[in-house]
Amino acid sequence: MSIECQYDCEYHRGKTEFHHPVSRDGTVGLYLCEAHHALLRNRAKRYKGEMIIDKTLAEMRDELKAMELSAVLKAGYQAGDIDKG
C-alpha cells in the first residue's frame, strides 16, 4: 500500500513520508511528498513540474503551514510547540 501526499496539488515528487512538526511527539503530523516537505523547509525554486501550478511557492507554503498547524492543534498542542520545518 502506497501512502499519498496529503497536500492537494497537481504535482508531487519523491517518496511520501510522515512529517512530524512536534519533535517530542512523532505521531502528530501529515504525510508529504519530498517536494512539499521541502517547501516547509523554505525551498526557494520551483521544480520543472510545478510550472503548471497557478500559485506561488509562498502561497503553497502558507497552505502547507496551515495544514501543519491544523494537525498540531487537533492533537492538543499549540502553534508554539511546532519545532520542525
N, CA, C and O of each residue as an XYZ file, in Angstrom:
340
protein
N       0.835     -1.185      0.000
C       0.000      0.000      0.000
C       0.880      1.249      0.000
O       1.793      1.377      0.816
N       0.604      2.141     -0.896
C       1.357      3.382     -1.024
C       0.579      4.522     -0.352
O      -0.622      4.681     -0.571
N       1.268      5.291      0.450
C       0.651      6.434      1.107
C       0.865      7.650      0.218
O       1.968      7.879     -0.280
N      -0.188      8.421      0.023
C      -0.098      9.591     -0.840
C       0.099     10.865     -0.029
O      -0.292     10.958      1.135
N       0.708     11.824     -0.671
C       0.894     13.144     -0.094
C      -0.476     13.748      0.225
O      -1.391     13.682     -0.596
N      -0.615     14.330      1.402
C      -1.889     14.895      1.826
C      -2.144     16.296      1.273
O      -3.251     16.817      1.406
N      -1.155     16.901      0.667
C      -1.350     18.228      0.096
C      -2.024     18.079     -1.255
O      -1.549     17.340     -2.118
N      -3.132     18.783     -1.437
C      -3.905     18.699     -2.675
C      -3.248     19.579     -3.736
O      -3.397     20.801     -3.736
N      -2.527     18.934     -4.629
C      -1.740     19.632     -5.636
C      -1.600     18.723     -6.857
O      -1.643     17.499     -6.734
N      -1.435     19.319     -8.017
C      -1.284     18.526     -9.242
C       0.073     17.856     -9.346
O       0.230     16.877    -10.074
N       1.036     18.368     -8.635
C       2.412     17.913     -8.788
C       2.945     17.363     -7.466
O       2.858     18.014     -6.425
N       3.483     16.183     -7.529
C       4.154     15.570     -6.382
C       5.476     15.003     -6.875
O       5.604     14.615     -8.036
N       6.458     14.960     -5.980
C       7.782     14.470     -6.379
C       8.421     13.754     -5.197
O       8.380     14.233     -4.064
N       9.000     12.624     -5.477
C       9.716     11.871     -4.448
C       8.800     11.016     -3.612
O       7.583     11.002     -3.797
N       9.407     10.307     -2.694
C       8.624      9.418     -1.850
C       7.870     10.227     -0.797
O       8.256     11.343     -0.449
N       6.800      9.642     -0.308
C       5.984     10.281      0.710
C       6.378      9.737      2.078
O       6.474      8.526      2.278
N       6.604     10.653      3.010
C       6.968     10.278      4.371
C       6.152     11.097      5.356
O       5.584     12.130      4.999
N       6.097     10.632      6.590
C       5.351     11.320      7.631
C       6.166     12.489      8.167
O       7.280     12.308      8.658
N       5.606     13.679      8.069
C       6.234     14.898      8.594
C       5.661     15.139      9.988
O       4.453     15.329     10.131
N       6.493     15.134     11.002
C       6.040     15.384     12.371
C       6.687     16.674     12.887
O       7.867     16.695     13.238
N       5.890     17.746     12.925
C       6.432     19.058     13.280
C       6.718     19.263     14.764
O       7.392     20.223     15.138
N       6.212     18.367     15.611
C       6.470     18.450     17.050
C       7.430     17.309     17.371
O       7.019     16.150     17.443
N       8.699     17.634     17.564
C       9.722     16.586     17.674
C       9.490     15.623     18.840
O       9.880     14.458     18.762
N       8.867     16.089     19.904
C       8.660     15.198     21.048
C       7.487     14.243     20.863
O       7.276     13.360     21.693
N       6.716     14.409     19.778
C       5.590     13.518     19.515
C       5.579     13.161     18.033
O       5.059     13.911     17.207
N       6.147     12.029     17.714
C       6.248     11.586     16.328
C       4.959     11.075     15.726
O       4.956     10.616     14.584
N       3.851     11.143     16.470
C       2.564     10.672     15.942
C       1.705     11.805     15.395
O       0.649     11.550     14.817
N       2.137     13.042     15.565
C       1.374     14.202     15.130
C       1.995     14.756     13.860
O       3.195     15.029     13.828
N       1.202     14.926     12.819
C       1.718     15.498     11.588
C       0.905     15.104     10.383
O      -0.292     14.835     10.487
N       1.565     15.070      9.224
C       0.889     14.734      7.987
C       1.875     14.108      7.013
O       3.088     14.280      7.130
N       1.328     13.381      6.055
C       2.150     12.740      5.039
C       2.386     13.716      3.894
O       1.444     14.274      3.331
N       3.655     13.912      3.558
C       4.029     14.823      2.475
C       5.061     14.175      1.573
O       5.930     13.434      2.033
N       4.955     14.466      0.271
C       5.996     14.028     -0.654
C       7.226     14.903     -0.420
O       7.145     15.936      0.244
N       8.339     14.491     -0.959
C       9.592     15.229     -0.752
C       9.508     16.671     -1.244
O      10.074     17.573     -0.626
N       8.806     16.891     -2.351
C       8.695     18.249     -2.903
C       7.963     19.175     -1.945
O       8.380     20.314     -1.740
N       6.878     18.694     -1.360
C       6.092     19.547     -0.475
C       6.720     19.670      0.906
O       6.582     20.705      1.558
N       7.395     18.646      1.351
C       8.124     18.758      2.613
C       9.236     19.792      2.473
O       9.497     20.553      3.405
N       9.887     19.825      1.323
C      10.956     20.800      1.079
C      10.417     22.234      1.103
O      11.146     23.162      1.457
N       9.154     22.420      0.731
C       8.569     23.761      0.804
C       8.480     24.232      2.249
O       8.690     25.411      2.534
N       8.173     23.322      3.156
C       8.132     23.700      4.567
C       9.512     24.104      5.072
O       9.626     24.838      6.054
N      10.535     23.638      4.419
C      11.910     23.994      4.779
C      12.403     25.174      3.950
O      13.606     25.417      3.853
N      11.470     25.899      3.359
C      11.754     27.136      2.615
C      12.487     26.935      1.300
O      13.349     27.737      0.941
N      12.154     25.876      0.580
C      12.702     25.705     -0.774
C      12.367     26.953     -1.579
O      11.227     27.418     -1.554
N      13.337     27.495     -2.286
C      13.184     28.789     -2.946
C      12.882     28.713     -4.442
O      12.463     29.709     -5.033
N      13.084     27.562     -5.057
C      12.879     27.471     -6.512
C      11.832     26.421     -6.841
O      11.681     25.410     -6.155
N      11.119     26.705     -7.918
C      10.126     25.752     -8.413
C      10.825     24.593     -9.107
O      11.864     24.768     -9.743
N      10.244     23.416     -8.976
C      10.675     22.292     -9.787
C      10.008     22.439    -11.155
O       8.974     23.095    -11.280
N      10.596     21.836    -12.162
C      10.082     21.968    -13.531
C       8.595     21.607    -13.602
O       7.826     22.307    -14.261
N       8.188     20.548    -12.948
C       6.793     20.119    -12.979
C       5.831     21.064    -12.291
O       4.621     20.975    -12.503
N       6.341     21.964    -11.473
C       5.488     22.906    -10.756
C       5.125     24.128    -11.591
O       4.345     24.967    -11.141
N       5.665     24.241    -12.775
C       5.379     25.406    -13.614
C       3.904     25.473    -14.012
O       3.417     26.537    -14.397
N       3.192     24.353    -13.923
C       1.775     24.320    -14.296
C       0.863     24.811    -13.168
O      -0.330     25.012    -13.390
N       1.395     25.003    -11.985
C       0.593     25.372    -10.824
C       0.393     26.880    -10.785
O       1.339     27.654    -10.925
N      -0.865     27.280    -10.590
C      -1.220     28.694    -10.590
C      -1.168     29.280     -9.173
O      -2.091     29.973     -8.744
N      -0.087     28.994     -8.463
C       0.148     29.538     -7.127
C       1.639     29.796     -7.005
O       2.453     29.140     -7.655
N       1.979     30.745     -6.175
C       3.394     30.969     -5.906
C       3.867     29.938     -4.882
O       3.055     29.291     -4.221
N       5.179     29.792     -4.759
C       5.711     28.896     -3.733
C       5.297     29.378     -2.344
O       5.022     28.566     -1.460
N       5.251     30.685     -2.152
C       4.846     31.236     -0.853
C       3.396     30.872     -0.536
O       3.074     30.544      0.606
N       2.530     30.930     -1.532
C       1.127     30.550     -1.319
C       1.011     29.069     -0.969
O       0.244     28.693     -0.083
N       1.767     28.241     -1.664
C       1.731     26.805     -1.360
C       2.305     26.553      0.036
O       1.764     25.744      0.790
N       3.390     27.237      0.380
C       3.995     27.093      1.707
C       2.992     27.493      2.792
O       2.883     26.821      3.817
N       2.263     28.585      2.565
C       1.261     29.034      3.535
C       0.169     27.977      3.711
O      -0.281     27.738      4.831
N      -0.256     27.349      2.631
C      -1.266     26.291      2.719
C      -0.729     25.092      3.498
O      -1.436     24.504      4.317
N       0.512     24.740      3.238
C       1.123     23.623      3.955
C       1.288     23.947      5.434
O       1.066     23.083      6.283
N       1.673     25.175      5.754
C       1.802     25.594      7.151
C       0.448     25.541      7.855
O       0.370     25.161      9.024
N      -0.615     25.918      7.150
C      -1.962     25.853      7.724
C      -2.367     24.400      7.990
O      -2.981     24.104      9.015
N      -2.026     23.501      7.073
C      -2.303     22.072      7.272
C      -1.525     21.549      8.476
O      -2.061     20.809      9.302
N      -0.275     21.936      8.563
C       0.586     21.524      9.659
C       0.004     22.007     10.995
O      -0.094     21.233     11.948
N      -0.375     23.269     11.057
C      -0.938     23.839     12.272
C      -2.238     23.144     12.654
O      -2.477     22.865     13.829
N      -3.058     22.872     11.680
C      -4.325     22.182     11.945
C      -4.090     20.817     12.586
O      -4.782     20.450     13.535
N      -3.128     20.074     12.077
C      -2.814     18.750     12.633
C      -2.296     18.879     14.066
O      -2.628     18.063     14.925
N      -1.490     19.896     14.316
C      -0.921     20.111     15.644
C      -2.016     20.502     16.641
O      -2.069     19.968     17.749
N      -2.877     21.421     16.250
C      -3.962     21.855     17.127
C      -4.944     20.719     17.402
O      -5.428     20.561     18.523
N      -5.228     19.944     16.385
C      -6.146     18.814     16.534
C      -5.619     17.796     17.550
O      -6.399     17.124     18.225
N      -4.317     17.690     17.652
C      -3.684     16.753     18.587
C      -3.564     17.339     19.998
O      -3.068     16.673     20.907
N      -4.016     18.581     20.181
C      -3.990     19.193     21.505
C      -2.760     20.021     21.813
O      -2.572     20.444     22.954
N      -1.924     20.258     20.828
C      -0.747     21.092     21.010
C      -1.045     22.521     20.586
O      -2.113     22.804     20.044
N      -0.113     23.409     20.830
C      -0.223     24.813     20.439
C       0.727     25.099     19.289
O       1.640     24.317     19.023
N       0.515     26.209     18.611
C       1.394     26.600     17.490
C       2.844     26.682     17.929
O       3.740     26.341     17.158
N       3.092     27.129     19.154
C       4.452     27.253     19.664
C       5.159     25.934     19.886
O       6.372     25.905     20.092
N       4.407     24.832     19.846
C       5.008     23.521     20.004
C       5.669     23.017     18.721
O       6.426     22.047     18.746
N       5.383     23.676     17.611
C       5.991     23.291     16.332
C       7.462     23.682     16.372
O       7.797     24.858     16.513
N       8.334     22.693     16.248
C       9.764     22.983     16.312
C      10.546     22.381     15.155
O      11.777     22.367     15.171
N       9.832     21.883     14.153
C      10.490     21.306     12.974
C       9.814     21.812     11.720
O       8.586     21.879     11.653
N      10.615     22.171     10.715
C      10.071     22.608      9.438
C      10.004     21.488      8.461
O       9.567     21.683      7.326
